[in-house]
Amino acid sequence: MSERAAPFHCPYCGDEDLRPNETGHGAWECASCNRAFQLKFLGLLARGVQRNDGEGDRI
C-alpha cells in the first residue's frame, strides 16, 4: 500500500484543518489546536470480521 492514510479530523479538538507534518510518514498537525500527532497501522486482528445479521460464516 503506497497511498497515505489521511485523518478526517483532529483526535484532540475535532477540527478538520489538518496538514501533513514534516517530521515523517503518518505525522499530522492541527492548525486549530496547534497539536501534532502520528497515525500508525498496527495490523489486522486475529479474530477476523463477523457479519452483524447473524448469517454467514466467520471470515
All heavy atoms as TSV, in Angstrom:
chain	resi	resn	atom	element	x	y	z
A	1	MET	N	N	0.852	-1.169	0.000
A	1	MET	CA	C	0.000	0.000	0.000
A	1	MET	C	C	0.897	1.232	0.000
A	1	MET	O	O	1.675	1.455	0.908
A	1	MET	CB	C	-0.889	-0.044	1.233
A	1	MET	CG	C	-1.794	1.134	1.363
A	1	MET	SD	S	-2.744	0.997	2.880
A	1	MET	CE	C	-4.340	1.254	2.232
A	2	SER	N	N	0.786	2.032	-1.000
A	2	SER	CA	C	1.657	3.194	-1.109
A	2	SER	C	C	0.949	4.514	-0.835
A	2	SER	O	O	1.602	5.534	-0.699
A	2	SER	CB	C	2.273	3.235	-2.504
A	2	SER	OG	O	1.256	3.370	-3.457
A	3	GLU	N	N	-0.365	4.508	-0.747
A	3	GLU	CA	C	-1.088	5.751	-0.503
A	3	GLU	C	C	-1.063	6.105	0.976
A	3	GLU	O	O	-1.077	5.245	1.836
A	3	GLU	CB	C	-2.527	5.620	-0.978
A	3	GLU	CG	C	-2.642	5.490	-2.481
A	3	GLU	CD	C	-4.080	5.449	-2.926
A	3	GLU	OE1	O	-4.926	6.007	-2.228
A	3	GLU	OE2	O	-4.335	4.857	-3.969
A	4	ARG	N	N	-1.047	7.384	1.244
A	4	ARG	CA	C	-1.042	7.878	2.610
A	4	ARG	C	C	-2.457	7.911	3.162
A	4	ARG	O	O	-3.370	8.423	2.521
A	4	ARG	CB	C	-0.442	9.276	2.595
A	4	ARG	CG	C	-0.301	9.889	3.921
A	4	ARG	CD	C	0.319	11.249	3.775
A	4	ARG	NE	N	1.260	11.419	4.845
A	4	ARG	CZ	C	2.107	12.401	4.929
A	4	ARG	NH1	N	2.160	13.297	3.991
A	4	ARG	NH2	N	2.917	12.508	5.941
A	5	ALA	N	N	-2.643	7.388	4.351
A	5	ALA	CA	C	-3.947	7.436	5.005
A	5	ALA	C	C	-4.097	8.806	5.660
A	5	ALA	O	O	-3.229	9.245	6.409
A	5	ALA	CB	C	-4.063	6.341	6.047
A	6	ALA	N	N	-5.167	9.480	5.365
A	6	ALA	CA	C	-5.379	10.822	5.894
A	6	ALA	C	C	-6.510	10.821	6.920
A	6	ALA	O	O	-7.573	10.265	6.673
A	6	ALA	CB	C	-5.720	11.782	4.763
A	7	PRO	N	N	-6.289	11.429	8.077
A	7	PRO	CA	C	-7.361	11.542	9.064
A	7	PRO	C	C	-8.397	12.572	8.610
A	7	PRO	O	O	-8.077	13.503	7.867
A	7	PRO	CB	C	-6.628	12.002	10.322
A	7	PRO	CG	C	-5.433	12.726	9.815
A	7	PRO	CD	C	-5.044	12.034	8.548
A	8	PHE	N	N	-9.625	12.401	9.043
A	8	PHE	CA	C	-10.700	13.337	8.685
A	8	PHE	C	C	-10.823	14.475	9.686
A	8	PHE	O	O	-11.330	15.542	9.366
A	8	PHE	CB	C	-12.032	12.612	8.585
A	8	PHE	CG	C	-12.066	11.612	7.468
A	8	PHE	CD1	C	-12.073	10.255	7.736
A	8	PHE	CD2	C	-12.064	12.017	6.145
A	8	PHE	CE1	C	-12.101	9.330	6.702
A	8	PHE	CE2	C	-12.093	11.109	5.110
A	8	PHE	CZ	C	-12.106	9.752	5.393
A	9	HIS	N	N	-10.392	14.242	10.923
A	9	HIS	CA	C	-10.478	15.283	11.941
A	9	HIS	C	C	-9.391	15.075	12.998
A	9	HIS	O	O	-8.841	13.987	13.133
A	9	HIS	CB	C	-11.862	15.301	12.605
A	9	HIS	CG	C	-12.191	14.034	13.301
A	9	HIS	ND1	N	-12.754	12.954	12.646
A	9	HIS	CD2	C	-12.014	13.652	14.576
A	9	HIS	CE1	C	-12.914	11.971	13.503
A	9	HIS	NE2	N	-12.474	12.369	14.677
A	10	CYS	N	N	-9.107	16.110	13.744
A	10	CYS	CA	C	-8.107	16.062	14.818
A	10	CYS	C	C	-8.648	15.217	15.968
A	10	CYS	O	O	-9.789	15.407	16.406
A	10	CYS	CB	C	-7.823	17.482	15.304
A	10	CYS	SG	S	-6.728	17.552	16.745
A	11	PRO	N	N	-7.858	14.281	16.504
A	11	PRO	CA	C	-8.342	13.459	17.617
A	11	PRO	C	C	-8.453	14.236	18.929
A	11	PRO	O	O	-9.052	13.753	19.890
A	11	PRO	CB	C	-7.284	12.355	17.726
A	11	PRO	CG	C	-6.059	12.923	17.118
A	11	PRO	CD	C	-6.526	13.877	16.054
A	12	TYR	N	N	-7.909	15.437	18.995
A	12	TYR	CA	C	-7.945	16.229	20.220
A	12	TYR	C	C	-9.080	17.245	20.246
A	12	TYR	O	O	-9.804	17.356	21.224
A	12	TYR	CB	C	-6.603	16.938	20.427
A	12	TYR	CG	C	-5.465	15.967	20.578
A	12	TYR	CD1	C	-4.621	15.683	19.518
A	12	TYR	CD2	C	-5.257	15.300	21.782
A	12	TYR	CE1	C	-3.588	14.774	19.647
A	12	TYR	CE2	C	-4.236	14.385	21.926
A	12	TYR	CZ	C	-3.406	14.128	20.862
A	12	TYR	OH	O	-2.391	13.217	20.990
A	13	CYS	N	N	-9.235	18.007	19.147
A	13	CYS	CA	C	-10.247	19.066	19.149
A	13	CYS	C	C	-11.392	18.815	18.168
A	13	CYS	O	O	-12.405	19.492	18.222
A	13	CYS	CB	C	-9.605	20.422	18.861
A	13	CYS	SG	S	-9.052	20.635	17.148
A	14	GLY	N	N	-11.216	17.868	17.241
A	14	GLY	CA	C	-12.269	17.547	16.284
A	14	GLY	C	C	-12.296	18.415	15.042
A	14	GLY	O	O	-13.114	18.205	14.158
A	15	ASP	N	N	-11.409	19.387	14.948
A	15	ASP	CA	C	-11.388	20.268	13.788
A	15	ASP	C	C	-10.841	19.540	12.558
A	15	ASP	O	O	-10.143	18.536	12.669
A	15	ASP	CB	C	-10.522	21.496	14.089
A	15	ASP	CG	C	-10.824	22.644	13.149
A	15	ASP	OD1	O	-11.794	23.375	13.417
A	15	ASP	OD2	O	-10.094	22.793	12.148
A	16	GLU	N	N	-11.166	20.049	11.374
A	16	GLU	CA	C	-10.762	19.412	10.129
A	16	GLU	C	C	-9.611	20.123	9.425
A	16	GLU	O	O	-9.248	19.755	8.314
A	16	GLU	CB	C	-11.966	19.325	9.189
A	16	GLU	CG	C	-13.078	18.469	9.737
A	16	GLU	CD	C	-14.301	18.459	8.848
A	16	GLU	OE1	O	-14.321	19.170	7.830
A	16	GLU	OE2	O	-15.249	17.732	9.178
A	17	ASP	N	N	-9.012	21.120	10.054
A	17	ASP	CA	C	-7.923	21.882	9.448
A	17	ASP	C	C	-6.589	21.185	9.723
A	17	ASP	O	O	-5.786	21.627	10.545
A	17	ASP	CB	C	-7.914	23.311	9.988
A	17	ASP	CG	C	-6.992	24.224	9.201
A	17	ASP	OD1	O	-6.444	23.782	8.169
A	17	ASP	OD2	O	-6.823	25.380	9.627
A	18	LEU	N	N	-6.337	20.070	9.022
A	18	LEU	CA	C	-5.146	19.259	9.233
A	18	LEU	C	C	-4.193	19.377	8.061
A	18	LEU	O	O	-4.611	19.520	6.915
A	18	LEU	CB	C	-5.539	17.792	9.419
A	18	LEU	CG	C	-6.500	17.495	10.559
A	18	LEU	CD1	C	-6.861	16.024	10.556
A	18	LEU	CD2	C	-5.910	17.896	11.888
A	19	ARG	N	N	-2.908	19.283	8.372
A	19	ARG	CA	C	-1.858	19.315	7.347
A	19	ARG	C	C	-0.820	18.260	7.689
A	19	ARG	O	O	-0.568	18.008	8.871
A	19	ARG	CB	C	-1.194	20.687	7.340
A	19	ARG	CG	C	-2.141	21.788	6.956
A	19	ARG	CD	C	-1.432	23.141	6.941
A	19	ARG	NE	N	-2.389	24.179	6.639
A	19	ARG	CZ	C	-2.945	24.969	7.533
A	19	ARG	NH1	N	-2.621	24.863	8.788
A	19	ARG	NH2	N	-3.814	25.884	7.175
A	20	PRO	N	N	-0.182	17.668	6.666
A	20	PRO	CA	C	0.908	16.733	6.958
A	20	PRO	C	C	2.036	17.456	7.697
A	20	PRO	O	O	2.353	18.601	7.404
A	20	PRO	CB	C	1.385	16.276	5.581
A	20	PRO	CG	C	0.239	16.552	4.672
A	20	PRO	CD	C	-0.464	17.744	5.231
A	21	ASN	N	N	2.615	16.782	8.669
A	21	ASN	CA	C	3.726	17.348	9.432
A	21	ASN	C	C	5.037	16.917	8.805
A	21	ASN	O	O	5.134	15.829	8.255
A	21	ASN	CB	C	3.633	16.873	10.885
A	21	ASN	CG	C	4.627	17.557	11.786
A	21	ASN	OD1	O	5.773	17.164	11.838
A	21	ASN	ND2	N	4.169	18.572	12.494
A	22	GLU	N	N	6.043	17.749	8.906
A	22	GLU	CA	C	7.323	17.476	8.255
A	22	GLU	C	C	8.175	16.436	8.976
A	22	GLU	O	O	9.218	16.035	8.476
A	22	GLU	CB	C	8.111	18.777	8.117
A	22	GLU	CG	C	8.385	19.452	9.433
A	22	GLU	CD	C	8.921	20.866	9.279
A	22	GLU	OE1	O	8.516	21.560	8.338
A	22	GLU	OE2	O	9.735	21.251	10.113
A	23	THR	N	N	7.747	15.950	10.145
A	23	THR	CA	C	8.567	15.016	10.915
A	23	THR	C	C	8.598	13.610	10.335
A	23	THR	O	O	9.459	12.827	10.700
A	23	THR	CB	C	8.110	14.931	12.378
A	23	THR	OG1	O	6.753	14.515	12.417
A	23	THR	CG2	C	8.281	16.255	13.075
A	24	GLY	N	N	7.640	13.262	9.460
A	24	GLY	CA	C	7.722	11.942	8.848
A	24	GLY	C	C	6.377	11.376	8.442
A	24	GLY	O	O	5.339	12.026	8.540
A	25	HIS	N	N	6.426	10.118	7.990
A	25	HIS	CA	C	5.240	9.427	7.495
A	25	HIS	C	C	4.212	9.241	8.611
A	25	HIS	O	O	4.548	8.786	9.701
A	25	HIS	CB	C	5.645	8.071	6.926
A	25	HIS	CG	C	4.499	7.309	6.363
A	25	HIS	ND1	N	3.880	7.676	5.182
A	25	HIS	CD2	C	3.838	6.225	6.809
A	25	HIS	CE1	C	2.905	6.842	4.935
A	25	HIS	NE2	N	2.871	5.942	5.907
A	26	GLY	N	N	2.973	9.592	8.347
A	26	GLY	CA	C	1.903	9.426	9.317
A	26	GLY	C	C	1.777	10.553	10.318
A	26	GLY	O	O	0.937	10.496	11.199
A	27	ALA	N	N	2.614	11.565	10.225
A	27	ALA	CA	C	2.575	12.688	11.159
A	27	ALA	C	C	1.701	13.804	10.601
A	27	ALA	O	O	1.810	14.167	9.432
A	27	ALA	CB	C	3.978	13.205	11.430
A	28	TRP	N	N	0.824	14.328	11.443
A	28	TRP	CA	C	-0.110	15.375	11.055
A	28	TRP	C	C	-0.109	16.477	12.096
A	28	TRP	O	O	0.211	16.250	13.265
A	28	TRP	CB	C	-1.527	14.793	10.929
A	28	TRP	CG	C	-1.632	13.834	9.811
A	28	TRP	CD1	C	-1.342	12.492	9.844
A	28	TRP	CD2	C	-2.020	14.117	8.477
A	28	TRP	NE1	N	-1.538	11.939	8.611
A	28	TRP	CE2	C	-1.956	12.908	7.745
A	28	TRP	CE3	C	-2.424	15.268	7.818
A	28	TRP	CZ2	C	-2.289	12.840	6.402
A	28	TRP	CZ3	C	-2.751	15.195	6.484
A	28	TRP	CH2	C	-2.680	13.986	5.788
A	29	GLU	N	N	-0.486	17.674	11.677
A	29	GLU	CA	C	-0.627	18.793	12.609
A	29	GLU	C	C	-1.973	19.462	12.420
A	29	GLU	O	O	-2.497	19.528	11.318
A	29	GLU	CB	C	0.509	19.794	12.456
A	29	GLU	CG	C	0.643	20.387	11.078
A	29	GLU	CD	C	1.875	21.255	10.942
A	29	GLU	OE1	O	2.967	20.759	11.239
A	29	GLU	OE2	O	1.712	22.412	10.530
A	30	CYS	N	N	-2.527	19.916	13.526
A	30	CYS	CA	C	-3.825	20.588	13.515
A	30	CYS	C	C	-3.587	22.090	13.669
A	30	CYS	O	O	-2.975	22.527	14.647
A	30	CYS	CB	C	-4.697	20.073	14.657
A	30	CYS	SG	S	-6.278	20.921	14.773
A	31	ALA	N	N	-4.058	22.859	12.717
A	31	ALA	CA	C	-3.882	24.307	12.765
A	31	ALA	C	C	-4.812	24.947	13.790
A	31	ALA	O	O	-4.555	26.054	14.255
A	31	ALA	CB	C	-4.126	24.914	11.390
A	32	SER	N	N	-5.869	24.254	14.170
A	32	SER	CA	C	-6.832	24.816	15.102
A	32	SER	C	C	-6.335	24.774	16.559
A	32	SER	O	O	-6.368	25.765	17.259
A	32	SER	CB	C	-8.157	24.064	14.980
A	32	SER	OG	O	-9.115	24.611	15.838
A	33	CYS	N	N	-5.862	23.608	17.002
A	33	CYS	CA	C	-5.423	23.484	18.396
A	33	CYS	C	C	-3.902	23.453	18.543
A	33	CYS	O	O	-3.385	23.337	19.650
A	33	CYS	CB	C	-6.034	22.249	19.051
A	33	CYS	SG	S	-5.439	20.667	18.418
A	34	ASN	N	N	-3.186	23.541	17.405
A	34	ASN	CA	C	-1.724	23.614	17.405
A	34	ASN	C	C	-1.065	22.368	18.003
A	34	ASN	O	O	-0.057	22.455	18.699
A	34	ASN	CB	C	-1.244	24.880	18.132
A	34	ASN	CG	C	0.140	25.277	17.697
A	34	ASN	OD1	O	0.522	25.048	16.562
A	34	ASN	ND2	N	0.902	25.869	18.603
A	35	ARG	N	N	-1.650	21.202	17.739
A	35	ARG	CA	C	-1.086	19.942	18.207
A	35	ARG	C	C	-0.625	19.113	17.023
A	35	ARG	O	O	-1.151	19.220	15.927
A	35	ARG	CB	C	-2.125	19.149	18.985
A	35	ARG	CG	C	-2.451	19.756	20.324
A	35	ARG	CD	C	-3.387	18.844	21.082
A	35	ARG	NE	N	-3.558	19.321	22.428
A	35	ARG	CZ	C	-4.716	19.377	23.054
A	35	ARG	NH1	N	-5.810	18.968	22.450
A	35	ARG	NH2	N	-4.795	19.818	24.274
A	36	ALA	N	N	0.361	18.271	17.266
A	36	ALA	CA	C	0.846	17.337	16.258
A	36	ALA	C	C	0.578	15.922	16.761
A	36	ALA	O	O	0.668	15.653	17.959
A	36	ALA	CB	C	2.328	17.543	16.003
A	37	PHE	N	N	0.259	15.018	15.847
A	37	PHE	CA	C	0.007	13.629	16.213
A	37	PHE	C	C	0.447	12.736	15.066
A	37	PHE	O	O	0.709	13.189	13.964
A	37	PHE	CB	C	-1.465	13.397	16.565
A	37	PHE	CG	C	-2.436	13.732	15.466
A	37	PHE	CD1	C	-2.878	12.755	14.592
A	37	PHE	CD2	C	-2.911	15.028	15.304
A	37	PHE	CE1	C	-3.771	13.064	13.577
A	37	PHE	CE2	C	-3.809	15.339	14.307
A	37	PHE	CZ	C	-4.240	14.357	13.431
A	38	GLN	N	N	0.546	11.445	15.350
A	38	GLN	CA	C	1.000	10.499	14.346
A	38	GLN	C	C	0.048	9.309	14.278
A	38	GLN	O	O	-0.394	8.799	15.300
A	38	GLN	CB	C	2.405	10.005	14.691
A	38	GLN	CG	C	3.029	9.169	13.609
A	38	GLN	CD	C	4.499	8.923	13.868
A	38	GLN	OE1	O	4.985	9.111	14.963
A	38	GLN	NE2	N	5.204	8.514	12.848
A	39	LEU	N	N	-0.255	8.888	13.047
A	39	LEU	CA	C	-1.095	7.718	12.813
A	39	LEU	C	C	-0.208	6.532	12.473
A	39	LEU	O	O	0.785	6.670	11.774
A	39	LEU	CB	C	-2.041	7.971	11.639
A	39	LEU	CG	C	-3.003	9.136	11.775
A	39	LEU	CD1	C	-3.807	9.284	10.502
A	39	LEU	CD2	C	-3.911	8.934	12.958
A	40	LYS	N	N	-0.611	5.356	12.962
A	40	LYS	CA	C	0.181	4.165	12.692
A	40	LYS	C	C	-0.745	2.965	12.572
A	40	LYS	O	O	-1.596	2.739	13.440
A	40	LYS	CB	C	1.177	3.941	13.830
A	40	LYS	CG	C	2.070	2.753	13.631
A	40	LYS	CD	C	3.046	2.643	14.778
A	40	LYS	CE	C	3.931	1.438	14.591
A	40	LYS	NZ	N	4.868	1.284	15.706
A	41	PHE	N	N	-0.603	2.208	11.499
A	41	PHE	CA	C	-1.372	0.980	11.306
A	41	PHE	C	C	-0.681	-0.126	12.079
A	41	PHE	O	O	0.493	-0.421	11.864
A	41	PHE	CB	C	-1.442	0.643	9.813
A	41	PHE	CG	C	-2.152	-0.636	9.528
A	41	PHE	CD1	C	-3.519	-0.733	9.683
A	41	PHE	CD2	C	-1.454	-1.747	9.100
A	41	PHE	CE1	C	-4.185	-1.910	9.413
A	41	PHE	CE2	C	-2.101	-2.926	8.829
A	41	PHE	CZ	C	-3.470	-3.013	8.986
A	42	LEU	N	N	-1.398	-0.768	12.994
A	42	LEU	CA	C	-0.799	-1.805	13.828
A	42	LEU	C	C	-0.907	-3.194	13.224
A	42	LEU	O	O	-0.082	-4.043	13.484
A	42	LEU	CB	C	-1.458	-1.802	15.209
A	42	LEU	CG	C	-1.284	-0.505	16.001
A	42	LEU	CD1	C	-2.034	-0.592	17.313
A	42	LEU	CD2	C	0.184	-0.215	16.223
A	43	GLY	N	N	-1.955	-3.455	12.448
A	43	GLY	CA	C	-2.123	-4.764	11.830
A	43	GLY	C	C	-3.562	-5.230	11.912
A	43	GLY	O	O	-4.428	-4.551	12.455
A	44	LEU	N	N	-3.811	-6.414	11.382
A	44	LEU	CA	C	-5.145	-6.988	11.395
A	44	LEU	C	C	-5.373	-7.773	12.682
A	44	LEU	O	O	-4.445	-8.382	13.219
A	44	LEU	CB	C	-5.334	-7.910	10.190
A	44	LEU	CG	C	-5.215	-7.225	8.831
A	44	LEU	CD1	C	-5.264	-8.271	7.727
A	44	LEU	CD2	C	-6.314	-6.218	8.654
A	45	LEU	N	N	-6.602	-7.779	13.148
A	45	LEU	CA	C	-6.942	-8.530	14.344
A	45	LEU	C	C	-7.053	-10.016	14.026
A	45	LEU	O	O	-7.540	-10.394	12.962
A	45	LEU	CB	C	-8.265	-8.032	14.927
A	45	LEU	CG	C	-8.270	-6.561	15.347
A	45	LEU	CD1	C	-9.660	-6.160	15.799
A	45	LEU	CD2	C	-7.263	-6.317	16.447
A	46	ALA	N	N	-6.640	-10.857	14.923
A	46	ALA	CA	C	-6.645	-12.297	14.702
A	46	ALA	C	C	-8.064	-12.867	14.677
A	46	ALA	O	O	-8.313	-13.890	14.055
A	46	ALA	CB	C	-5.835	-12.994	15.779
A	47	ARG	N	N	-9.013	-12.218	15.323
A	47	ARG	CA	C	-10.366	-12.772	15.409
A	47	ARG	C	C	-11.156	-12.643	14.115
A	47	ARG	O	O	-12.196	-13.252	13.956
A	47	ARG	CB	C	-11.128	-12.139	16.555
A	47	ARG	CG	C	-11.422	-10.670	16.367
A	47	ARG	CD	C	-12.252	-10.153	17.537
A	47	ARG	NE	N	-12.465	-8.736	17.393
A	47	ARG	CZ	C	-11.878	-7.804	18.119
A	47	ARG	NH1	N	-11.019	-8.146	19.050
A	47	ARG	NH2	N	-12.135	-6.535	17.925
A	48	GLY	N	N	-10.711	-11.825	13.170
A	48	GLY	CA	C	-11.396	-11.699	11.889
A	48	GLY	C	C	-12.598	-10.778	11.958
A	48	GLY	O	O	-12.796	-10.049	12.914
A	49	VAL	N	N	-13.431	-10.858	10.933
A	49	VAL	CA	C	-14.599	-9.997	10.807
A	49	VAL	C	C	-15.854	-10.852	10.867
A	49	VAL	O	O	-15.922	-11.919	10.287
A	49	VAL	CB	C	-14.552	-9.230	9.460
A	49	VAL	CG1	C	-15.761	-8.337	9.314
A	49	VAL	CG2	C	-13.276	-8.424	9.360
A	50	GLN	N	N	-16.876	-10.361	11.574
A	50	GLN	CA	C	-18.139	-11.084	11.671
A	50	GLN	C	C	-19.255	-10.249	11.085
A	50	GLN	O	O	-19.249	-9.029	11.181
A	50	GLN	CB	C	-18.468	-11.390	13.136
A	50	GLN	CG	C	-17.491	-12.326	13.786
A	50	GLN	CD	C	-17.876	-12.611	15.233
A	50	GLN	OE1	O	-18.888	-12.129	15.714
A	50	GLN	NE2	N	-17.066	-13.391	15.906
A	51	ARG	N	N	-20.240	-10.930	10.493
A	51	ARG	CA	C	-21.411	-10.229	9.986
A	51	ARG	C	C	-22.358	-9.902	11.125
A	51	ARG	O	O	-22.487	-10.663	12.072
A	51	ARG	CB	C	-22.147	-11.101	8.961
A	51	ARG	CG	C	-21.327	-11.297	7.697
A	51	ARG	CD	C	-22.007	-12.221	6.747
A	51	ARG	NE	N	-23.309	-11.690	6.368
A	51	ARG	CZ	C	-24.029	-12.159	5.378
A	51	ARG	NH1	N	-23.581	-13.173	4.679
A	51	ARG	NH2	N	-25.191	-11.623	5.070
A	52	ASN	N	N	-23.054	-8.774	11.048
A	52	ASN	CA	C	-23.966	-8.342	12.091
A	52	ASN	C	C	-25.334	-8.989	12.029
A	52	ASN	O	O	-26.058	-9.035	13.002
A	52	ASN	CB	C	-24.150	-6.819	12.046
A	52	ASN	CG	C	-22.895	-6.106	12.481
A	52	ASN	OD1	O	-22.093	-6.640	13.221
A	52	ASN	ND2	N	-22.721	-4.880	12.014
A	53	ASP	N	N	-25.728	-9.535	10.862
A	53	ASP	CA	C	-27.078	-10.076	10.715
A	53	ASP	C	C	-27.201	-11.528	11.190
A	53	ASP	O	O	-28.273	-12.109	11.125
A	53	ASP	CB	C	-27.543	-9.959	9.268
A	53	ASP	CG	C	-26.639	-10.712	8.295
A	53	ASP	OD1	O	-25.687	-11.385	8.743
A	53	ASP	OD2	O	-26.888	-10.601	7.077
A	54	GLY	N	N	-26.126	-12.109	11.683
A	54	GLY	CA	C	-26.188	-13.442	12.221
A	54	GLY	C	C	-26.110	-14.544	11.162
A	54	GLY	O	O	-26.110	-15.721	11.488
A	55	GLU	N	N	-26.076	-14.197	9.888
A	55	GLU	CA	C	-25.984	-15.174	8.822
A	55	GLU	C	C	-24.568	-15.235	8.286
A	55	GLU	O	O	-23.805	-14.297	8.402
A	55	GLU	CB	C	-26.938	-14.818	7.676
A	55	GLU	CG	C	-28.392	-14.869	8.075
A	55	GLU	CD	C	-29.290	-14.510	6.904
A	55	GLU	OE1	O	-28.851	-14.622	5.762
A	55	GLU	OE2	O	-30.428	-14.118	7.161
A	56	GLY	N	N	-24.237	-16.337	7.700
A	56	GLY	CA	C	-22.927	-16.460	7.063
A	56	GLY	C	C	-21.866	-16.973	7.990
A	56	GLY	O	O	-22.037	-17.036	9.209
A	57	ASP	N	N	-20.765	-17.355	7.422
A	57	ASP	CA	C	-19.654	-17.896	8.165
A	57	ASP	C	C	-18.727	-16.779	8.628
A	57	ASP	O	O	-18.702	-15.701	8.053
A	57	ASP	CB	C	-18.847	-18.877	7.305
A	57	ASP	CG	C	-19.657	-20.108	6.949
A	57	ASP	OD1	O	-20.546	-20.474	7.746
A	57	ASP	OD2	O	-19.417	-20.682	5.873
A	58	ARG	N	N	-17.962	-17.100	9.615
A	58	ARG	CA	C	-16.963	-16.176	10.091
A	58	ARG	C	C	-15.833	-16.078	9.065
A	58	ARG	O	O	-15.387	-17.090	8.542
A	58	ARG	CB	C	-16.422	-16.666	11.421
A	58	ARG	CG	C	-15.544	-15.682	12.099
A	58	ARG	CD	C	-15.190	-16.183	13.464
A	58	ARG	NE	N	-14.396	-15.165	14.116
A	58	ARG	CZ	C	-13.929	-15.266	15.335
A	58	ARG	NH1	N	-14.184	-16.339	16.026
A	58	ARG	NH2	N	-13.228	-14.304	15.846
A	59	ILE	N	N	-15.394	-14.871	8.807
A	59	ILE	CA	C	-14.334	-14.670	7.813
A	59	ILE	C	C	-12.988	-14.731	8.508
A	59	ILE	O	O	-12.775	-14.227	9.540
A	59	ILE	CB	C	-14.504	-13.303	7.109
A	59	ILE	CG1	C	-15.824	-13.278	6.401
A	59	ILE	CG2	C	-13.376	-13.044	6.149
A	59	ILE	CD1	C	-16.173	-11.949	5.778
